[in-house]
Structures are given as C-alpha cells and as structure tokens.
C-alpha cells in the first residue's frame, strides 16, 4: 500500500492517512514501526534496493554473448517486475523524487546500483565476438546509451508495472529488434 502511495504521489504529496486506510491499520500501528513518513519511505527504498540487488546477483555470467545476456536480463526483469510490480513503480518515482529532505539519502544508493548493475552486465563477456575494426569501448557506450534510452522511452509510456504483462512482452520484442541491429553492426 505504501509503495503504491509513494509511487503515485511522490514523497511530499503521499498521505499516511491513505496508506493506513488502504492497509486497514491504525495510524498508531504504522508509527509504532516507523517514527516518521521519511523513515517509512527510506525503509521501502532500502527494501526495493534489496530486491534489485538480488536481481543483479542472479545475472547469468555463463552467457558470454553480451546481446544474449542483455536479452536474458530483460526476461528476468519482466519476471521480477511481474512479481514486484509496485517496487519498480516506486523506484521510478524515487529517481524522479524532488524532495530535498530525501535527495541526499537516495542519490548515492541509486548511483551505486546503476554502477554495479552495468559492471555486472559486462562482466565475463567474450569481446572476441566483436568485429576487429570496432572500438569495443565505444560500442559498449553505444549499447549503454541504447539501453538507457530504450528504458526511458518505455518507462515514460507505462503508467504502472502492475498491469504490464502484454506491454512487457511488447517491450521485449522491440528490444530484440534493436539488439539484432546493434549485434549486426558490432559482431563478426
């Protein structure tokens, strides 16, 4: 309930009254566990980060083809989004959060997660698959830009990951088209 409230309204506009109403608990019960709205928000943020870290740790490093690995990550991400839909909604809202009260607490962790995620994606890749005349470092940059741009495009189109099964399959199908184009450009 709280994840959804924060995801839909942001920190400042989220209502603890709505959270307790939807959870069917008293406000006293909520604040028995959390001393403040900020503490609840940061708890949810840390919980969400744990789910993402678990996802990152499940990346199969045996697949050494970067394009196959990214597609596999996309499939796993769809599964995780289906299971924890409001976590992804919440994390999207966290990235956009404007509250000065929270910015310091969340920025460093978000940057770390992105860094660790990208590091893990490119760990143990077979770079011999690339064409000899390709600057692999620049190819990886193009791939990163493509993934981020692709993610931003579809994230802005979806209202909630909670209802996105068909949309998720559509996204994966679209990514396969882009991935094939990049693969044909970069690989032997």
N, CA and C of each residue as an Amber inpcrd file, in Angstrom:
protein
   564
   0.8200000  -1.1920000   0.0000000   0.0000000   0.0000000   0.0000000
   0.8680000   1.2620000   0.0000000   1.8840000   1.2600000   0.8540000
   2.7430000   2.4350000   0.9670000   3.5790000   2.6240000  -0.2970000
   4.0790000   1.5070000  -0.8630000   4.8490000   1.6050000  -2.1130000
   4.0200000   2.3040000  -3.1900000   2.7940000   1.8780000  -3.3060000
   1.9030000   2.4410000  -4.3350000   1.6220000   3.9240000  -4.0720000
   1.3520000   4.2620000  -2.8340000   1.0560000   5.6520000  -2.4770000
   2.2410000   6.5630000  -2.8010000   3.4390000   6.1420000  -2.4230000
   4.6230000   6.9440000  -2.7290000   4.9050000   6.9760000  -4.2260000
   4.7160000   5.8440000  -4.8990000   4.9730000   5.7880000  -6.3390000
   4.0470000   6.7290000  -7.0980000   2.7920000   6.7670000  -6.6930000
   1.8030000   7.5790000  -7.4080000   1.8740000   9.0630000  -7.0550000
   2.2940000   9.3800000  -5.8350000   2.2090000  10.7680000  -5.3700000
   3.5320000  11.4220000  -5.0010000   4.6190000  10.6600000  -4.9610000
   5.8760000  11.2200000  -4.5100000   5.8750000  11.3790000  -3.0030000
   7.0220000  11.6990000  -2.4550000   7.1570000  11.7710000  -1.0050000
   6.2960000  12.8740000  -0.3910000   6.3940000  14.0730000  -0.9200000
   5.7100000  15.2280000  -0.3250000   4.1860000  15.0640000  -0.3100000
   3.6230000  14.5810000  -1.4100000   2.1580000  14.5000000  -1.5370000
   1.5640000  13.1920000  -1.0290000   2.4040000  12.1990000  -0.7870000
   1.8990000  10.9180000  -0.2830000   1.2420000  11.1300000   1.0750000
   0.1500000  10.4420000   1.2880000  -0.6240000  10.5960000   2.5160000
  -0.5180000   9.3520000   3.3920000  -0.0300000   9.5370000   4.6120000
  -0.0030000   8.4030000   5.5320000  -1.4260000   7.9900000   5.9040000
  -2.3670000   8.9310000   5.8440000  -3.7710000   8.5830000   6.0830000
  -4.2670000   7.5950000   5.0330000  -3.8820000   7.8120000   3.7700000
  -4.2730000   6.8890000   2.6940000  -3.5960000   5.5400000   2.8750000
  -2.3440000   5.5600000   3.2820000  -1.5970000   4.3100000   3.4810000
  -2.2830000   3.4520000   4.5350000  -2.5900000   4.0320000   5.6900000
  -3.2160000   3.2470000   6.7600000  -4.6300000   2.8220000   6.3880000
  -5.3330000   3.6780000   5.6620000  -6.6930000   3.3460000   5.2240000
  -6.6680000   2.1270000   4.2920000  -5.7680000   2.1540000   3.2900000
  -5.6830000   1.0450000   2.3270000  -5.1260000  -0.2210000   2.9730000
  -4.2630000  -0.0710000   3.9700000  -3.6830000  -1.2300000   4.6620000
  -4.6010000  -1.7420000   5.7670000  -5.6370000  -0.9710000   6.0510000
  -6.6050000  -1.3340000   7.0830000  -5.9280000  -1.5020000   8.4540000
  -5.0780000  -0.5230000   8.7640000  -4.4220000  -0.4960000  10.0650000
  -4.5910000   0.9070000  10.6490000  -4.2940000   1.0400000  11.9300000
  -4.3890000   2.3550000  12.5550000  -3.1110000   3.1410000  12.2860000
  -3.2250000   4.4530000  12.3540000  -2.0510000   5.3010000  12.1620000
  -1.0370000   5.0400000  13.2790000  -1.5240000   4.7630000  14.4600000
  -0.6370000   4.4440000  15.5740000   0.1900000   3.1880000  15.2940000
  -0.4430000   2.1980000  14.6480000   0.2890000   0.9710000  14.3020000
   1.4090000   1.2650000  13.3110000   1.1140000   2.1070000  12.3300000
   2.1240000   2.4740000  11.3430000   3.3100000   3.1490000  12.0320000
   2.9940000   4.1210000  12.8850000   4.0610000   4.8860000  13.5250000
   4.6570000   4.1730000  14.7450000   4.1030000   3.0150000  15.0810000
   4.7380000   2.1480000  16.0650000   6.0050000   1.5280000  15.4630000
   5.9650000   1.2770000  14.1570000   7.1010000   0.6820000  13.4500000
   8.0250000   1.7290000  12.8280000   7.4600000   2.8260000  12.4050000
   8.2300000   3.8800000  11.7380000   7.9860000   5.1980000  12.4540000
   9.0500000   5.8870000  12.7980000   8.9210000   7.1260000  13.5520000
   8.4260000   8.2980000  12.7130000   8.5660000   8.1800000  11.3950000
   8.1680000   9.2920000  10.5410000   7.8590000   8.7790000   9.1340000
   7.2440000   9.6250000   8.3570000   6.9650000   9.3260000   6.9530000
   8.2750000   9.0930000   6.2060000   9.2950000   9.8840000   6.5270000
  10.6030000   9.7370000   5.8900000  11.2050000   8.3690000   6.2200000
  11.1050000   7.9510000   7.4600000  11.6490000   6.6500000   7.8580000
  10.9440000   5.5160000   7.1080000   9.6310000   5.6100000   6.9350000
   8.8720000   4.6250000   6.1620000   9.3490000   4.6190000   4.7150000
   9.5050000   5.7990000   4.1390000   9.9520000   5.9250000   2.7530000
  11.3280000   5.2890000   2.5750000  12.2560000   5.5960000   3.4690000
  13.6100000   5.0560000   3.3590000  13.6350000   3.5470000   3.5910000
  12.7610000   3.0570000   4.4540000  12.6420000   1.6070000   4.6410000
  12.2090000   0.9600000   3.3250000  11.1840000   1.5190000   2.6860000
  10.7020000   0.9800000   1.4120000  11.7670000   1.0870000   0.3280000
  12.5040000   2.1790000   0.3490000  13.5860000   2.3670000  -0.6050000
  14.6480000   1.2750000  -0.4200000  15.0740000   1.0500000   0.8190000
  16.0850000   0.0190000   1.0910000  15.5780000  -1.3770000   0.7420000
  14.3200000  -1.6530000   1.0390000  13.7160000  -2.9400000   0.6740000
  13.7370000  -3.1140000  -0.8400000  13.3750000  -2.0790000  -1.5640000
  13.3580000  -2.1290000  -3.0240000  14.7600000  -2.3450000  -3.5820000
  15.7330000  -1.6890000  -2.9930000  17.1250000  -1.8520000  -3.4070000
  17.5740000  -3.3030000  -3.1870000  17.1590000  -3.9090000  -2.0770000
  17.4990000  -5.3140000  -1.8170000  16.9590000  -6.2210000  -2.9270000
  15.7360000  -5.9600000  -3.3770000  15.1380000  -6.7540000  -4.4560000
  15.9560000  -6.5770000  -5.7360000  16.3490000  -5.3530000  -6.0380000
  17.1400000  -5.0830000  -7.2400000  18.5180000  -5.7220000  -7.1290000
  19.1390000  -5.6460000  -5.9610000  20.4510000  -6.2780000  -5.7760000
  20.3500000  -7.7890000  -5.9560000  19.2740000  -8.3760000  -5.4610000
  19.0490000  -9.8070000  -5.6430000  18.9340000 -10.1260000  -7.1360000
  18.2200000  -9.2840000  -7.8590000  18.0760000  -9.4360000  -9.3080000
  19.4420000  -9.3410000  -9.9920000  20.2360000  -8.3470000  -9.6260000
  21.5630000  -8.1560000 -10.2280000  22.4560000  -9.3730000  -9.9520000
  22.3630000  -9.9050000  -8.7440000  23.1810000 -11.0690000  -8.3900000
  22.7750000 -12.3340000  -9.1330000  21.5910000 -12.3500000  -9.7270000
  21.1240000 -13.5090000 -10.4760000  21.5010000 -13.4540000 -11.9600000
  22.2260000 -12.4190000 -12.3680000  22.6440000 -12.3270000 -13.7690000
  23.5650000 -13.5000000 -14.0790000  23.2210000 -14.2430000 -15.1180000
  23.9750000 -15.4250000 -15.5140000  25.2510000 -15.0130000 -16.2300000
  26.3840000 -15.1820000 -15.5560000  27.6650000 -14.8060000 -16.1330000
  28.2300000 -15.8890000 -17.0510000  27.5430000 -17.0310000 -17.1290000
  27.9740000 -18.0800000 -18.0530000  27.6940000 -17.6970000 -19.4980000
  26.6740000 -16.8770000 -19.7140000  26.3710000 -16.3930000 -21.0650000
  27.3430000 -15.2740000 -21.3810000  28.2370000 -15.5080000 -22.3280000
  29.3050000 -14.5560000 -22.6040000  28.9910000 -13.6350000 -23.7730000
  27.9230000 -13.9090000 -24.5040000  27.4930000 -13.0370000 -25.6020000
  26.6810000 -11.8920000 -24.9900000  27.1630000 -10.6630000 -25.1190000
  26.5260000  -9.5150000 -24.4560000  25.0760000  -9.3440000 -24.8790000
  24.7640000  -9.5760000 -26.1410000  23.3940000  -9.3680000 -26.6130000
  22.4480000 -10.4360000 -26.0700000  22.9110000 -11.6720000 -25.9880000
  22.0930000 -12.7320000 -25.3850000  21.9180000 -12.4650000 -23.8890000
  23.0100000 -12.0050000 -23.2560000  22.9370000 -11.7250000 -21.8180000
  21.9170000 -10.6260000 -21.5390000  21.9620000  -9.5720000 -22.3290000
  21.0240000  -8.4590000 -22.1150000  19.5880000  -8.9150000 -22.3210000
  19.3690000  -9.7460000 -23.3430000  18.0130000 -10.2780000 -23.5720000
  17.5760000 -11.1390000 -22.3930000  18.4790000 -11.9770000 -21.8780000
  18.1590000 -12.7990000 -20.7060000  17.8550000 -11.9290000 -19.4870000
  18.6140000 -10.8510000 -19.3370000  18.3630000  -9.9250000 -18.2330000
  16.9750000  -9.3070000 -18.3910000  16.6160000  -8.9550000 -19.6260000
  15.2870000  -8.3980000 -19.8930000  14.1820000  -9.3660000 -19.5130000
  14.3550000 -10.6420000 -19.8440000  13.3620000 -11.6550000 -19.4710000
  13.2450000 -11.7760000 -17.9550000  14.3990000 -11.8170000 -17.2770000
  14.3960000 -11.9150000 -15.8170000  13.7560000 -10.6660000 -15.2100000
  14.0570000  -9.5030000 -15.7960000  13.4870000  -8.2530000 -15.2880000
  11.9670000  -8.2650000 -15.4240000  11.4510000  -8.8000000 -16.5380000
   9.9940000  -8.9100000 -16.6950000   9.3940000  -9.7750000 -15.5920000
  10.0550000 -10.8800000 -15.2720000   9.5810000 -11.7510000 -14.2070000
   9.5810000 -11.0120000 -12.8690000  10.6740000 -10.3170000 -12.5810000
  10.7750000  -9.5800000 -11.3180000   9.7300000  -8.4680000 -11.2760000
   9.5300000  -7.7800000 -12.4070000   8.5250000  -6.7110000 -12.4510000
   7.1310000  -7.2590000 -12.2050000   6.8640000  -8.4310000 -12.7370000
   5.5540000  -9.0510000 -12.5340000   5.3580000  -9.3980000 -11.0620000
   6.3950000  -9.9350000 -10.4400000   6.3140000 -10.3570000  -9.0380000
   6.2910000  -9.1630000  -8.0850000   7.0750000  -8.1150000  -8.3990000
   7.2180000  -6.9590000  -7.5190000   6.8670000  -5.6720000  -8.2630000
   5.7190000  -5.6320000  -8.8840000   5.3800000  -4.5250000  -9.7820000
   5.4780000  -3.1490000  -9.1230000   4.9850000  -3.0040000  -7.9230000
   4.9900000  -1.6810000  -7.3080000   6.3870000  -1.2520000  -6.8590000
   7.2890000  -2.2000000  -6.6960000   8.6650000  -1.8330000  -6.3840000
   9.2660000  -1.0650000  -7.5550000   9.0230000  -1.5490000  -8.7540000
   9.5520000  -0.8490000  -9.9260000   8.8770000   0.5100000 -10.0970000
   7.5770000   0.5780000  -9.8720000   6.8820000   1.8700000  -9.9220000
   7.4900000   2.8300000  -8.9010000   7.7080000   2.3120000  -7.6990000
   8.2770000   3.1160000  -6.6270000   9.6790000   3.5980000  -6.9880000
  10.5230000   2.6990000  -7.4990000  11.8960000   3.0880000  -7.8380000
  11.9460000   4.1090000  -8.9710000  11.0250000   4.0140000  -9.9100000
  10.9460000   5.0300000 -10.9640000  10.6230000   6.3760000 -10.3260000
   9.6930000   6.3700000  -9.3650000   9.3380000   7.6280000  -8.6960000
  10.5010000   8.1450000  -7.8420000  11.2800000   7.2390000  -7.2500000
  12.4320000   7.6460000  -6.4400000  13.4360000   8.4020000  -7.3100000
  13.6770000   7.8950000  -8.5010000  14.6280000   8.5370000  -9.4110000
  14.1810000   9.9570000  -9.7390000  12.8740000  10.1630000  -9.8010000
  12.3230000  11.4780000 -10.1410000  12.0570000  12.3430000  -8.9020000
  12.2610000  11.7950000  -7.7140000  11.9100000  12.4870000  -6.4660000
  12.6400000  13.8190000  -6.3360000  11.8780000  14.8460000  -5.9960000
  12.4180000  16.2070000  -5.8870000  12.6020000  16.6750000  -4.4480000
  12.1350000  15.9040000  -3.4910000  12.1970000  16.3090000  -2.0950000
  13.6460000  16.4990000  -1.6320000  13.9540000  17.7020000  -1.1860000
  15.3040000  17.9770000  -0.6920000  15.5900000  17.1730000   0.5770000
  14.5320000  16.8200000   1.2860000  14.6750000  16.0370000   2.5150000
  15.2290000  14.6410000   2.2200000  15.0160000  14.1510000   0.9950000
  15.4080000  12.7850000   0.6620000  16.5950000  12.6710000  -0.2940000
  16.8420000  13.7020000  -1.0750000  17.8350000  13.6100000  -2.1500000
  19.1750000  13.0410000  -1.6860000  19.6910000  13.5220000  -0.5850000
  20.9810000  13.0520000  -0.0760000  20.9330000  11.5630000   0.2600000
  19.8120000  11.1200000   0.8360000  19.6950000   9.7350000   1.2890000
  19.5850000   8.7430000   0.1400000  19.0540000   9.1770000  -0.9910000
  18.7820000   8.2300000  -2.0700000  19.7640000   8.2990000  -3.2460000
  20.3210000   9.4480000  -3.5160000  21.1580000   9.6350000  -4.7100000
  22.3390000   8.6750000  -4.7560000  23.0800000   8.5620000  -3.6690000
  24.2760000   7.7210000  -3.6530000  23.9320000   6.2540000  -3.9050000
  22.8620000   5.7680000  -3.2740000  22.4790000   4.3670000  -3.4530000
  22.0280000   4.0960000  -4.8900000  21.2980000   5.0280000  -5.4690000
  20.8450000   4.8470000  -6.8520000  22.0490000   4.7890000  -7.7850000
  22.9840000   5.7010000  -7.6020000  24.1900000   5.7050000  -8.4360000
  24.9750000   4.4030000  -8.2710000  25.0660000   3.8950000  -7.0510000
  25.7810000   2.6410000  -6.7960000  25.0930000   1.4790000  -7.4970000
  23.7730000   1.4200000  -7.4060000  23.0280000   0.3320000  -8.0430000
  23.2330000   0.3570000  -9.5550000  23.1200000   1.5420000 -10.1620000
  23.3470000   1.6460000 -11.6070000  24.7670000   1.1920000 -11.9500000
  25.7440000   1.6580000 -11.1890000  27.1320000   1.2920000 -11.4440000
  27.3720000  -0.1980000 -11.3160000  26.8720000  -0.7870000 -10.2380000
  27.0360000  -2.2220000 -10.0180000  26.3000000  -3.0290000 -11.0880000
  25.1220000  -2.5490000 -11.4600000  24.3430000  -3.2420000 -12.4900000
  25.0760000  -3.2800000 -13.8180000  25.5900000  -2.1410000 -14.2580000
  26.3190000  -2.0860000 -15.5220000  27.6100000  -2.9050000 -15.4470000
  28.2830000  -2.8350000 -14.3030000  29.5190000  -3.6100000 -14.1360000
  29.2140000  -5.1010000 -14.2920000  28.1460000  -5.5310000 -13.6730000
  27.7650000  -6.9490000 -13.7130000  27.3590000  -7.3790000 -15.1200000
  26.6580000  -6.5080000 -15.8330000  26.2230000  -6.8270000 -17.1950000
  27.4270000  -7.1490000 -18.0790000  28.5250000  -6.4150000 -17.9040000
  29.6830000  -6.5560000 -18.7910000  30.7780000  -7.4600000 -18.2420000
  30.5120000  -8.0790000 -17.1020000  31.4900000  -8.9850000 -16.5130000
  31.5430000 -10.2840000 -17.3210000  32.7610000 -10.7530000 -17.6190000
  32.9820000 -12.0410000 -18.2840000  32.3690000 -12.1240000 -19.6950000
  32.4090000 -11.0510000 -20.4280000  31.8860000 -11.0240000 -21.7960000
  32.9830000 -11.4650000 -22.7740000  32.5900000 -12.1590000 -23.8280000
  33.5170000 -12.5760000 -24.8780000  33.6230000 -11.4540000 -25.9130000
  34.6350000 -10.6310000 -25.7460000  34.8100000  -9.4950000 -26.6390000
  35.4010000  -9.8960000 -27.9910000  35.8100000 -11.1540000 -28.1360000
  36.3280000 -11.6140000 -29.4230000  35.2110000 -11.7330000 -30.4700000
  33.9560000 -11.6630000 -30.0350000  32.8280000 -11.7240000 -30.9680000
  32.6800000 -10.4330000 -31.7740000  33.2660000  -9.3390000 -31.2700000
  33.1790000  -8.0590000 -31.9540000  34.0700000  -8.0540000 -33.2010000
  33.6460000  -7.3020000 -34.1980000  34.4580000  -7.1150000 -35.4020000
  35.7810000  -6.4840000 -34.9930000  36.8560000  -6.7940000 -35.7600000
  38.1870000  -6.2880000 -35.4240000  38.2620000  -4.7630000 -35.4830000
  37.5190000  -4.1380000 -36.4030000  37.6220000  -2.6830000 -36.5740000
  36.7070000  -1.8920000 -35.6380000  36.0480000  -2.5850000 -34.7290000
  35.1400000  -1.9250000 -33.7790000  35.9070000  -1.5210000 -32.5250000
  35.7390000  -0.2740000 -32.1200000  36.2690000   0.1910000 -30.8460000
  35.2880000  -0.3100000 -29.7730000  35.6990000  -1.3410000 -29.0570000
  34.7940000  -2.0160000 -28.1150000  34.2980000  -1.0670000 -27.0280000
  35.1680000  -0.2030000 -26.5440000  34.7650000   0.7510000 -25.5080000
  33.6340000   1.6560000 -26.0110000  33.7590000   2.1370000 -27.2370000
  32.7120000   2.9890000 -27.8110000  31.4420000   2.1760000 -28.1020000
  31.6200000   0.9300000 -28.5350000  30.4630000   0.0600000 -28.7850000
  29.6790000  -0.1550000 -27.4920000  30.3930000  -0.3450000 -26.3870000
  29.7440000  -0.5300000 -25.0860000  29.0100000   0.7500000 -24.6860000
  29.6180000   1.9040000 -24.9430000  28.9340000   3.1720000 -24.6670000
  27.6440000   3.2810000 -25.4660000  27.7070000   2.9450000 -26.7460000
  26.5090000   2.9810000 -27.5970000  25.4580000   2.0200000 -27.0570000
  25.8890000   0.8580000 -26.6360000  24.9650000  -0.1230000 -26.0680000
  24.3280000   0.4120000 -24.7900000  25.1300000   1.0270000 -23.9150000
  24.5830000   1.6300000 -22.6900000  23.5730000   2.7190000 -23.0190000
  23.9190000   3.6030000 -23.9440000  23.0010000   4.6810000 -24.3280000
  21.7160000   4.1040000 -24.9010000  21.8730000   3.0630000 -25.6980000
  20.6940000   2.4330000 -26.2990000  19.7910000   1.8270000 -25.2350000
  20.3990000   1.1210000 -24.2790000  19.5990000   0.5040000 -23.2130000
  18.9040000   1.5630000 -22.3630000  19.6380000   2.6080000 -21.9890000
  19.0360000   3.6600000 -21.1630000  17.9450000   4.4000000 -21.9250000
  18.2200000   4.7460000 -23.1690000  17.2120000   5.4310000 -23.9820000
  15.9830000   4.5680000 -24.1920000  16.2030000   3.3020000 -24.4600000
  15.1090000   2.3550000 -24.6610000  14.2760000   2.2410000 -23.3860000
  14.9720000   2.1030000 -22.2590000  14.2920000   2.0060000 -20.9730000
  13.4820000   3.2730000 -20.6840000  14.0760000   4.4380000 -20.9160000
  13.3700000   5.7050000 -20.6820000  12.1480000   5.8440000 -21.5740000
  12.2760000   5.4370000 -22.8260000  11.1530000   5.5190000 -23.7750000
   9.9510000   4.7330000 -23.2500000  10.1790000   3.4990000 -22.8480000
   9.0560000   2.6680000 -22.4260000   8.6060000   2.9610000 -21.0010000
   9.5250000   3.3880000 -20.1470000   9.1370000   3.7540000 -18.7840000
   8.1820000   4.9430000 -18.8120000   8.4060000   5.8760000 -19.7280000
   7.5250000   7.0420000 -19.8160000   6.1530000   6.6850000 -20.3870000
   6.0480000   5.5450000 -21.0660000   4.7840000   5.1420000 -21.6830000
   3.9010000   4.3090000 -20.7610000   4.5050000   3.7020000 -19.7620000
   3.7330000   2.8070000 -18.9000000   3.3400000   3.5280000 -17.6130000
   2.1000000   3.3960000 -17.2370000   1.6170000   4.0400000 -16.0080000
   2.0240000   3.2320000 -14.7750000   1.9680000   1.9010000 -14.9030000
   2.3150000   1.0410000 -13.7840000   2.8020000  -0.3010000 -14.3030000
   3.7950000  -0.8630000 -13.6400000   4.2690000  -2.1860000 -13.9980000
   3.3070000  -3.2640000 -13.5140000   2.3310000  -2.8920000 -12.7060000
   1.3910000  -3.8650000 -12.1490000   0.5080000  -4.4920000 -13.2150000
   0.2930000  -3.8090000 -14.3110000  -0.6270000  -4.3130000 -15.3250000
   0.0740000  -4.4730000 -16.6670000   1.3600000  -4.8110000 -16.6320000
   2.1420000  -4.7240000 -17.8450000   2.5540000  -6.0180000 -18.5060000
   1.8290000  -7.1450000 -18.3460000   2.2500000  -8.3990000 -18.9630000
   2.3860000  -8.2830000 -20.4760000   1.3160000  -7.8870000 -21.1310000
   1.3520000  -7.7520000 -22.5900000   2.3320000  -6.6620000 -22.9930000
   2.3140000  -5.5640000 -22.2740000   3.2140000  -4.4620000 -22.5740000
   4.6640000  -4.9150000 -22.3950000   4.9190000  -5.7120000 -21.3720000
   6.2590000  -6.2330000 -21.1300000   6.7440000  -7.1100000 -22.2690000
   5.8750000  -7.9530000 -22.7730000   6.2250000  -8.7950000 -23.9160000
   6.4910000  -7.9310000 -25.1480000   5.6980000  -6.8880000 -25.3180000
   5.8920000  -5.9610000 -26.4340000   7.2540000  -5.2760000 -26.3260000
   7.6000000  -4.8410000 -25.1210000   8.8900000  -4.1790000 -24.8880000
  10.0350000  -5.1200000 -25.2420000   9.9450000  -6.3650000 -24.7740000
  10.9960000  -7.3330000 -25.0520000  11.1240000  -7.5840000 -26.5600000
  10.0050000  -7.6790000 -27.2430000  10.0300000  -7.8530000 -28.6950000
  10.7040000  -6.6860000 -29.3880000  10.3970000  -5.4700000 -28.9410000
  11.0330000  -4.2710000 -29.5010000  12.5340000  -4.2810000 -29.2360000
  12.9200000  -4.6460000 -28.0050000  14.3480000  -4.6740000 -27.6860000
  15.0810000  -5.6540000 -28.5940000  14.4680000  -6.7960000 -28.8950000
  15.1150000  -7.7890000 -29.7500000  15.4240000  -7.2110000 -31.1260000
  14.5580000  -6.3480000 -31.6380000  14.7990000  -5.7080000 -32.9380000
  16.0260000  -4.8090000 -32.8510000  16.0730000  -3.9500000 -31.8360000
  17.2220000  -3.0570000 -31.6540000  18.5030000  -3.8530000 -31.3880000
  18.3850000  -4.8730000 -30.5660000  19.5340000  -5.7000000 -30.2210000
  20.1060000  -6.3660000 -31.4710000  19.2330000  -6.8840000 -32.3210000
  19.6770000  -7.5200000 -33.5610000  20.4170000  -6.5220000 -34.4530000
  19.9100000  -5.2910000 -34.5180000  20.5680000  -4.2580000 -35.3270000
  21.9580000  -3.9390000 -34.7850000  22.0510000  -3.7750000 -33.4730000
  23.3420000  -3.4840000 -32.8570000  24.3040000  -4.6630000 -33.0110000
  23.7770000  -5.8450000 -32.8110000  24.5960000  -7.0600000 -32.9520000
  25.1730000  -7.1520000 -34.3660000  24.3240000  -6.9340000 -35.3660000
  24.7870000  -6.9930000 -36.7610000  25.8320000  -5.9260000 -37.0560000
  25.7280000  -4.7900000 -36.3720000  26.6920000  -3.7080000 -36.5760000
  28.0310000  -3.9790000 -35.8950000  28.0000000  -4.6320000 -34.7300000
  29.2000000  -4.7810000 -33.9210000  29.8920000  -6.1330000 -34.0530000
  29.1250000  -7.1890000 -34.3140000  29.6970000  -8.5310000 -34.3100000
  30.1690000  -8.9790000 -35.6800000  31.0800000  -9.9440000 -35.6650000
  31.6130000 -10.5300000 -36.8940000  30.5120000 -11.2560000 -37.6350000
